[in-house]
Amino acid sequence: MKTKRIFLIVLILSFVSAVLQANQIEVWLPGHSNEEMAIIKQLTEETFTKDTGISVSYTTLGWADIENRFLMAAVSGEAPDVGGAGALFIPELGLRGALVDLTSMADFSEVQSQSFPGFYRSLQYKGITFGIPYTATVTTAFQRDDVLRNLGIEKIDTWDELMQILPKMQANGTNFALQWFMSETLYADVNMFMWQRGADDYNEDLTKSGYDDPECIKAFTDYTDLYTKYKIPQEIPVFQAFLSGELALCLGYPPFYQNLTFSAPQIAGKWSMVQAPGYVMDGTLNRTTTGGGQALGIFSTSKRKVESWEFIKWITSEKTQLEISKRIMEQIKGSLFLPSNRGAVAKTAIAKEAALTFEKALTVCTSSVYGLVAPKHRRRYLQMAAQKTILLGIDPKTAITEAADEHNSEISRKQVEYDRFIKRLMEEQIRR
């Protein structure tokens, strides 16, 4: 009798466990601290699981091994239901068949419209969408109002204005700094100049490099001139230099705003965050900068695609994004979670003027277009071109044209490599 009772208990527990697992999805997220993940988990249980009955098992990944982890998981068939990653890596997985084309999901258009359109250039390939943004970042400018005012300067709207003013600034012991200096991320600075002049990494149909486009050459020349002719710093401790006034203007991501707000009381009221300088093109000031963030995709092997999509809809909604942002900033001093939901940004719990500046910058921002060449290779072409010109004195037109040649060679190779994947995806789109 006792044995039967034990067997019955085990049977019931096994059934309950099976039911719970049937309503559970596995989500891998990168780059969050333990404190942030605790907040996201708690909110998930309080709202998403309570309202839908779908529980979520989270795994936090470090940035260093994320690509290998996802690739190995996809190959082995042990991938999660939902994976978060940097934007350009998402379509890399998707084109190889590891992720679902989200345009096939219910309410896709509505979900897509909730975020900033520029984000999706990194998440799509020829109309196929593999990811939905759930965090945001964007480049803005930070200026020492007091230092500029002492020089008779109220604002700097264009690169031409900056180049005219730089000699006066430098003569008075202050300067300007781009965001990425000579690092491997300098492509983001170069892209900003390119986009503002209407140039891009690829031509319109993604079959050739855009680096030898006349407007790209002009943009690259202006970028390198800031270092070679106007002598802006190739390296400087930005935070300290901004505090001291050695930098009166610099570019940065949202964490720089929080650092200044919480860690620089000595210059409170003496600085402001504004949009980055731009070019006047066809009578309009173009202030496009780099924007983007992490994105979420659904793995093709998931048996819970509908539940996974419900999770993505929930975590990218305005209400959820605002609550995550609010809790993170309240519980982790000096932190900032900038929502990817466009309705939430202006309502973020920071100074109203700053929230509106972020919203303006995100509205006009864009991200690197996804082409077949792996981002690390394309970015290296720009890094090498910049270093040739700035460090070795090579003519900028020569350097960027050589980058275009390398890029074109790699594009040709990748078109052959990806041909079967692209054909399959296009056929699936036609069938739908």
NORGIGI-V433863 format. One record per backbone hydrogen bond with DSSP energy under -0.5 kcal/mol. CO is the residue of the C=O (numbers start at 0). NH is the residue of the N-H. If there is no record, write none. Layout:
co: <CO & CO>
nh: <NH & NH>
This chain:
co: <0 & 1 & 2 & 3 & 4 & 5 & 6 & 7 & 8 & 9 & 10 & 11 & 12 & 13 & 14 & 15 & 16 & 17 & 18 & 19 & 20 & 22 & 24 & 25 & 25 & 26 & 26 & 27 & 28 & 32 & 33 & 34 & 35 & 36 & 37 & 38 & 39 & 40 & 41 & 42 & 42 & 43 & 44 & 46 & 47 & 48 & 52 & 54 & 55 & 56 & 58 & 60 & 61 & 61 & 62 & 64 & 65 & 66 & 67 & 68 & 69 & 70 & 71 & 72 & 72 & 72 & 80 & 81 & 82 & 84 & 85 & 85 & 86 & 86 & 87 & 88 & 89 & 90 & 91 & 92 & 93 & 97 & 99 & 100 & 101 & 104 & 106 & 107 & 108 & 109 & 110 & 111 & 113 & 115 & 116 & 117 & 117 & 118 & 119 & 119 & 120 & 121 & 122 & 122 & 124 & 126 & 127 & 128 & 131 & 136 & 139 & 140 & 141 & 142 & 142 & 143 & 144 & 145 & 146 & 147 & 147 & 148 & 151 & 156 & 157 & 158 & 159 & 160 & 161 & 162 & 164 & 164 & 165 & 166 & 167 & 168 & 168 & 169 & 174 & 174 & 175 & 176 & 179 & 182 & 184 & 185 & 185 & 186 & 187 & 188 & 189 & 190 & 191 & 192 & 193 & 193 & 194 & 200 & 202 & 207 & 209 & 212 & 213 & 214 & 215 & 216 & 217 & 218 & 219 & 220 & 221 & 222 & 223 & 223 & 224 & 224 & 225 & 233 & 235 & 236 & 237 & 238 & 239 & 240 & 240 & 240 & 245 & 247 & 248 & 249 & 251 & 252 & 252 & 253 & 253 & 254 & 255 & 256 & 257 & 258 & 259 & 263 & 264 & 266 & 269 & 269 & 271 & 273 & 277 & 278 & 278 & 280 & 283 & 283 & 284 & 285 & 288 & 289 & 291 & 292 & 293 & 293 & 294 & 295 & 296 & 296 & 297 & 298 & 303 & 304 & 305 & 306 & 307 & 308 & 309 & 310 & 311 & 313 & 316 & 317 & 318 & 319 & 320 & 321 & 322 & 323 & 324 & 325 & 326 & 327 & 330 & 331 & 335 & 336 & 337 & 339 & 340 & 340 & 341 & 343 & 344 & 347 & 350 & 351 & 352 & 353 & 354 & 355 & 356 & 357 & 358 & 359 & 360 & 365 & 368 & 373 & 373 & 374 & 375 & 376 & 377 & 378 & 379 & 380 & 381 & 382 & 383 & 384 & 385 & 386 & 386 & 387 & 387 & 388 & 394 & 395 & 396 & 397 & 398 & 399 & 400 & 401 & 402 & 403 & 404 & 405 & 406 & 407 & 408 & 409 & 410 & 411 & 412 & 413 & 415 & 417 & 418 & 419 & 420 & 421 & 422 & 423 & 424 & 425 & 426 & 427>
nh: <4 & 5 & 6 & 7 & 8 & 9 & 10 & 11 & 12 & 13 & 14 & 15 & 16 & 17 & 18 & 19 & 20 & 21 & 22 & 22 & 23 & 54 & 56 & 80 & 81 & 28 & 58 & 83 & 60 & 36 & 37 & 38 & 39 & 40 & 41 & 42 & 43 & 44 & 45 & 46 & 47 & 48 & 49 & 50 & 51 & 52 & 54 & 24 & 57 & 26 & 28 & 30 & 64 & 65 & 65 & 68 & 69 & 70 & 71 & 72 & 73 & 74 & 75 & 76 & 77 & 78 & 298 & 27 & 296 & 294 & 88 & 89 & 89 & 90 & 91 & 92 & 93 & 94 & 95 & 97 & 96 & 299 & 101 & 103 & 104 & 107 & 110 & 111 & 112 & 113 & 113 & 114 & 341 & 118 & 119 & 120 & 366 & 121 & 122 & 123 & 369 & 90 & 129 & 130 & 127 & 128 & 124 & 101 & 295 & 291 & 251 & 273 & 249 & 144 & 271 & 147 & 148 & 149 & 150 & 150 & 152 & 151 & 153 & 277 & 161 & 162 & 163 & 164 & 165 & 166 & 167 & 168 & 169 & 170 & 171 & 171 & 173 & 172 & 247 & 248 & 232 & 250 & 182 & 185 & 187 & 188 & 189 & 190 & 191 & 192 & 193 & 194 & 195 & 196 & 196 & 198 & 197 & 209 & 205 & 202 & 212 & 216 & 217 & 218 & 219 & 220 & 221 & 222 & 223 & 224 & 225 & 226 & 226 & 227 & 228 & 229 & 231 & 181 & 237 & 240 & 241 & 242 & 243 & 244 & 245 & 246 & 174 & 143 & 176 & 141 & 139 & 255 & 256 & 256 & 257 & 258 & 259 & 260 & 261 & 262 & 263 & 266 & 267 & 269 & 144 & 145 & 142 & 140 & 158 & 280 & 285 & 283 & 280 & 285 & 286 & 278 & 365 & 138 & 136 & 86 & 133 & 134 & 84 & 131 & 82 & 298 & 99 & 301 & 307 & 308 & 309 & 310 & 311 & 312 & 313 & 314 & 315 & 316 & 320 & 321 & 322 & 323 & 324 & 325 & 326 & 327 & 328 & 329 & 330 & 331 & 332 & 334 & 337 & 338 & 135 & 115 & 343 & 344 & 345 & 346 & 347 & 349 & 354 & 355 & 356 & 357 & 358 & 359 & 360 & 361 & 362 & 363 & 364 & 290 & 370 & 376 & 377 & 378 & 379 & 380 & 381 & 382 & 383 & 384 & 385 & 386 & 387 & 388 & 389 & 390 & 391 & 391 & 393 & 392 & 398 & 399 & 400 & 401 & 402 & 403 & 404 & 405 & 406 & 407 & 408 & 409 & 410 & 411 & 412 & 413 & 414 & 415 & 416 & 417 & 418 & 421 & 422 & 423 & 424 & 425 & 426 & 427 & 428 & 429 & 430 & 431>
